[in-house]
Amino acid sequence: MDIMQDAISTHIYAIYIFLAIMLFNLYSVVTKKDFISLAKRLKFMTPIYHLANAIVIYTGTIVAFYSHHFSFTIALMIPASIFLLVIEIKRYKKQRVIKVADIELQEEFFIYAKKVYTIEIAILVAIYIVSKVF
């Protein structure tokens, strides 16, 4: 049973790292005032974000299949992880088309990115709460 405990520990640590990446991205959006430097930072962080999400999904799959128990929490985690993947892809697509001269779009992006990262963090926290309740 030690192998199962290692998989669960890895899954939990991956979730903490994933949350830390989300918090760092939200912090970047809130503190950076220059769109170009923010765009460079988020462009660098996007593959790291997706890698962390993939690790969470992979380790979660291992834990779920090893336990041979499909619960409400697992059923909730699957669409949540897919939603986090999709919402981050949409954020990146919206960011990459903004030009240096599009000041209005840049200002709208700051508001949009704050909402996206707040939603992502809220989903992760909500899933955590549901997993502790059920």
N, C-alpha and C positions, 0 to 999 in steps of 0.2 A: 504494500500500500504506500510505500515511500515514493514510488514513481508518481503516483497520483497526487500526492502532496506537493511534489516539485512542480508538476504541471499547474496546479492551482496557484501556487506561489508565483510562478512565472506570469500567469494570467493576471493576477492582482497587481504585480509590479508593473506590468505592461500598461494596465489601466491607469496607474498613477503617473507613469511617464506620458501617456496620451493626454491626461488631464493637464499635466505641467506644460505640454506643448500648446494646448488650447489657451491656457492662462497666459503664457508668454506671447502668443499671437494677439490676444485681447489687450494685453499690456502695451504691445507695440502699436496697435491701432489707436489706443487712447493717448499715448505719450508722443508719438511721432506726429509732427505737424507738416513735414515735407512728404508729399506723395511719392516722389521718386525713391527716396530712401526707404519708405515703408514698403513700396512695391518690391524693391530688391530684397528686403528682409523676408517678406512673405513668400517671394519666389524661391528663396533658399529653404524656407521652412516647409513648403508644401510637400516635397518628397519625404521629408522626415515625418510629417503628419501622417501621410498615407502609409508609410512603413510601420509606424506605431499602430495605426488602425488595423493593418494586415496582421500584425503580431497578436493583437487582441483577438481578432476574429479567429486566427489559426489556433491559438492556445485555448480559446473558448470552445472551439469545435472538438479539440482533443479531450478536454474535460467533459464536455457533454456526451460524447460518444463512449467514453470510458465508463461513465457512471451508469449508462443504460437507463437513464431516467430523463424523460422530456417533461419539463415543468413549464408553468406559466412564465417564469422568469426567463428561461431560455427562449421561449416563444417571443418574448418581448425584446430580448437582446438582438435577435437576428434582424428584424426590421430597423431597429435603432442604429445598428452598425452600418447597415446599407444607407440609411438616411444621412448619417454623418459623412459617409463617403460622397454621396450625391451633392449634399449642400456645400461641401468644400470644393468640389469640382465646379459647381456653379459660381462660387465666389471667385475662384481663380479665373474662370472664363470672363467674368465681368471685369476683373482687374486688368487682364492682359490687353483689352481693347482700348483702354483709356490712354490717350496721348498726353504729352506734356502740356499742350496748349488748352486742353479741356479742363479748365479750372472747375466749372460747375459739376462735371462728372466726377472729378476727384473728390469734391466735397460730399457728393452723394455717396460715393464709395465708402468714405469714412463712416458714415451713418450705417450703411448697409453691412459693412464688415463688423461693426460693433454688435449689430443685431445677430448676425450669423454666429459669432463666437459666443455671445450670451446664450443663444439657443442651444449651441453644442454643449456648453458647460451645464446648462440646465438639464438637458437630456441625460448626460452622464450622471449627474447627481440624482436625478429621478430614478434612473435604472438602479443605482446603488441602493436607494431607499427601498424600492420595490423588492430588490433581492434580499434585503434584510427582513422585510415584513413577511414575504412568502417563503 
